[in-house]
Amino acid sequence: MKKFFQEIKADIKFKSAGAGQKLTESAAEKAPKPKTNQPARQQPRQGPTNEAQMAAAAALARLEQKQPRARGPSSQDLMRNQVKKELPAEATVSGSSRTDMVSEPKEEGSTPLAVPGVYFTCPLTGDVLRKDQRDTRIKEAILSHFSTDPVAASIMKIHTFNKDRDRVKLGVDTIAKYLDNIHLHPEEEKYRKIKLQNKVFQERINCLEGAHEFFEAIGFQKTLLPVPDQEVSEEFYVLSEAALAQPESLERHKEQLLSGEPVRAALNRQRRVFRPSPMASQFDLPSDFFNLSAEEAKREQKLRSEAVERLSMLRTKAMREKEEQREMRKYTYTLLRVRLPDGCLLQGTFYARERVAALYSFVREALQNDWLPFELLASCGQKLSEDENLAFNECGLVPSALLTFSWDMAVLEDIKAAGAKPDSSILKPELLLTIEKLS
């Protein structure tokens, strides 16, 4: 879509230039010519004879044969010409669409930041956490959960503390197989005992954090048992009689284990509402929004600026767009502002790979009339469809962007025709109480 609008704008600019040239020529033709003294009427001149015309044609042919043939353009010339045609059109579009982009992260404390940083919410405690606090605080919350629900806590520990998802799945499936055997053969004692030194147990289960806590939480107990043909006893997990008497509980715990997911901190939107401001398109972002450190990002930006003139003459539009997509993937988060019809601004933080539908949901939750359909437009005029499965970095809306909100005009006309009026207030009253001045 972005490419389409760029080509349309370039075409309009080209046609406008051509029309201006034609208008100038037409005006020149219609302008009155200065009067001159008219000479006395003379007899019309006689045209050249046939012999003279033949001689002139032969001379012209000899001159053309002496002229060197024009050499066709090389592939490098063609590329340069293509770039020359594309760059003015792109400059026209980027002049407006890049005003809300950030070239480099700002140092905290140097100027007021658009947002203090990237924060997360712990799903277990509701605490708001910094990026560097996420893993530690979530682990602490899971461990504290053992005192109230050891089964749930051990399942969360298995899925959260172990990062290798393939190994987790293999271990969980093996534990589920042990429990299935007990459920299918409750009368057979061999299925109620699990040898800890068993090769399968060691390779698939013993390596998982939280696995031992799970076995103990569902009713297994560690016991030393004699082993046939061995003098030394070995350690086993043996299911207690009380747990064996409740097979439905074992089945429920097995399903909980199989359906478990890692506990992840949710990205905190940090929703803020600002009064109308001419600084709406200016974003000073903290280094949290960049995968590189602030110093690395500044150094990379400097090198890119020095090379842009040299590289732009040797890259086609397709090549530049491909490079832009690679640049977009460097961002993990994006800060988005939506300008409402009354000029107020709604701001929130998103993952760069989240879909456009997440922004529509975020805006709809803030509206007084959340049932009315609306549209969101990027600064280049591109309409963002709620149904499109596009991520923000695929739309070029990273690491920040300003979008425009508008109601669906057809629906508003229907409301007016019915004699009704939507509420004058766009945002919910509780959000208007928190409105700030953008600085």
C-alpha angles and dihedrals in degrees: 000000000000090000090051093054091046092054092046092052092047090050092050091049091049093049092046090054091050092048091051091052092050091049091053092050092047092050090050091053093050095046113108113258120228115262118248133189107273112229121225114281110267132199113268114264119248116245122243117281122251092256091054092050092051092050092050092050092051091050092049091051091052091051092051091052090055092052112097114242115254112253115236117245116270123234090258090052090051091051092049091049091049091051091048090055094047103042097067091050092048091047090055092054098037091051089072103025097050096056091092097047126101119222098193140004120265123233112250111253096022097092133355108285123225087230129006093235144296114305136182138203122230107230092211101049105015091233118150110235138191119235093259092051099053103091097038096048094045091052090050090051092050093049092049088053091066091080092061105030114009094177094054091041093052091049091051090048093052093050097039108036095048112070099188101090094189091054091047091053092049092050094045092049090051092051089048089053091054090052093045090055091052091048093048096041107030092156095057112089096199092070091056092061125072119190109223093207091054110127094232092048092049096047099041109025113019090062093059119094109231097023095107091047089053094053091049093045094055094049110278119135129199111243135171110233132179117251121215114256091012129101095204122070120232134214119259138177106235122189112234122239091242092057092044089056090060105055092160089062091053090050091050092049090050091054091048090052094049093048095044120125133194114271106243129183111243119236109255109230092208089209113205134175122212134191118246109291138174086222093066093114095048116098125184104186130193120237090259088082093062129069089215124065117259092257094048092048092050092049092049091048091052093051091047092051092051092051100042096089094049095044098043092066092056101045130078123220092261090053092050093048090052090052091048090055090053089051091051091056090062091074122084098183138028133199113219130192125192119203110215125210091261091053096253117135129228114200133191142160121240141173111262089233096051117115126253088248088070090062092049090052091047092052094043091054089059098049125102089213098039092166095066115096116239142176134228121212128195118227091260090059096258113147114227111216118213090216097054114103093223128135123223093249089053089055093048092247095135143144086000139343143177117225132186124233122213133170120240099266095206091058092046090053090052090051092050091047089054090054095247131122129207116235113280091227111082100190128052113269093242090058093049088058089064097047115140139192113254110234 
